[in-house]
Amino acid sequence: MLDENGTAVAPHGPGDVWFDRTAHMNHYGTKLPFGCVGATGIVQRFVELDGPRAGRSLDVLDASGGYASACLGAGSPVVVPALTRAVEESGYVTDEIASLERARLLKRLFGAGGLWAGRFPAADYHVTGRNSGSEGMELALRLALESRFDRRDLRAAKGREGRDVVLAFEGAWHGWTGGLLPLLNRRHYRIGLPAVAAEPFGFTTEHIPFGEAETAREYFARNGHRVLAVVIEPVQGDAGILIPPPGYLREMARLCRESGALLVADEVLTFAKTGEFFGMTDEEGPIPTDITVLGKSLGMGVLSTSMVVARRSLTVRESGAVATSDLRPITCAVMGAGIEHVHAEGLLERSRTLGEQLGTLLRRDLVDQFPTLYREARGVGVMHGVELTEAAAAHIGAFRERMIRSGVYVEFMAGAGRRSHGLRYVFPTMRVAPPLVVTAAEVESIVERLVDGSRAFRKESL
Ligand SMILES: Cc1ncc(COP(=O)(O)O)c(C=O)c1O
């Protein structure tokens, strides 16, 4: 609702329906006192909902991309026509029928000469789609579990009998759905929720610290024969944007290959954010995986979707992975147009340079200037984290509101918390992950606003 000057006005009387938030389940404990009335590019128009400022509007630079999912920002001139065309022309057949949109997309990505064919040649990999990152990860786990037994007589597959461990990492985040919870090592994510199924064909999870190659080697030397699969985020997101040292991911791939374990890459968050389409990349090129799950940015900010790319030998029992929305024509049209645009415009290459600029500014203007608030800045591409100090972490709610009032939208991640092997505690971390379309000038404005917000927060709360 805008007044004659284009300023958003929020009615907030008790009888008013607009921005009445009572019906929406509160997942957070507290509610941010803002509503969004519209957005263009990376600028979101917010309105204050409560308190003395209610009704005031503010333009906020989006340094989050909707939980890091809107790589092309709002109202993308690429996504809008693709979506419109697909709705008008492409139909809605399910995965049983070979749609033109799906055929086009998969050929462009995985067919001969395709964008991702070097990494995932169609002769070796097959692909399916799910609705969300969590669902994609559930299917990845399912593919790994089903690889252990012969589906015809439901007996253990020869040589896979003893493999009952899924190895995950301290601080990992893969989604909130039941099957994934055992992969998370933090109490808050597990206690009182479904645990791993018992025998037969049960599995256990074990956790090692992320990024410690020597620990991984020692673990595999002792337990490699028991490991069914390793589930890894190429850059740990919820743990606070933890980037592994060079060579670590390739070493994990080697350990898996040599011990007969499957390597599952959770690229739900990292997809198109690290300066590459895939985080499982190093100076040698693609790091081979058995299963890769892509999500978030894959839906270009307008659809919730994910893709599971698995070796052809990995399948589930007959009709065991049927999903109403497996690579529907509209989804494929949006993905295809978005990916093509990212590729043609060189947005990934650009994000590497912008990422360096962003990282430098975050270190120089935040970490160095506000040592009572920030501990460390880490990041690559459009995926950065600024870890809070213990003192600042105690006030995340106020911190976040202050940042929004200073004109920048950021999210906070849990941080890895306590880790084994003497590694230090990782505190909650502010995620600075603007959409890929962010410009150099916007990067500067984001950091300027973070500086303003930090100054005000320090004065008000610490
Ligand atoms: C690494 C990772 N995996 C999986 C998920 C779950 O994805 P979704 O929220 O789409 O279910 C997330 C979401 O934050 C994530 O960051």
The ligand as a Tripos MOL2 file, in Angstrom:
@<TRIPOS>MOLECULE
LIG
   16    16     1     0     0
SMALL
NO_CHARGES

@<TRIPOS>ATOM
      1 C1         23.5240  -27.0010    2.6480 C.3       1 LIG1
      2 C2         22.0340  -27.0950    2.6840 C.ar      1 LIG1
      3 N1         21.4360  -28.2760    2.4100 N.ar      1 LIG1
      4 C3         20.0910  -28.4230    2.4180 C.ar      1 LIG1
      5 C4         19.2770  -27.3590    2.7380 C.ar      1 LIG1
      6 C5         17.7820  -27.5480    2.7660 C.3       1 LIG1
      7 O1         17.2090  -26.9270    1.6600 O.3       1 LIG1
      8 P1         15.6510  -26.5120    1.6810 P.3       1 LIG1
      9 O2         15.4970  -25.4390    2.6980 O.co2     1 LIG1
     10 O3         15.3930  -26.0590    0.2750 O.co2     1 LIG1
     11 O4         14.8790  -27.7330    2.0200 O.co2     1 LIG1
     12 C6         19.8330  -26.1110    3.0250 C.ar      1 LIG1
     13 C7         18.9800  -24.9700    3.3850 C.2       1 LIG1
     14 O5         19.3760  -24.0100    3.9980 O.2       1 LIG1
     15 C8         21.2500  -25.9710    2.9980 C.ar      1 LIG1
     16 O6         21.8380  -24.8000    3.2700 O.3       1 LIG1
@<TRIPOS>BOND
     1     1     2 1
     2     2     3 ar
     3     2    15 ar
     4     3     4 ar
     5     4     5 ar
     6     5     6 1
     7     5    12 ar
     8     6     7 1
     9     7     8 1
    10     8     9 2
    11     8    10 1
    12     8    11 1
    13    12    13 1
    14    12    15 ar
    15    13    14 2
    16    15    16 1
@<TRIPOS>SUBSTRUCTURE
     1 LIG1         1 GROUP 0 **** ****
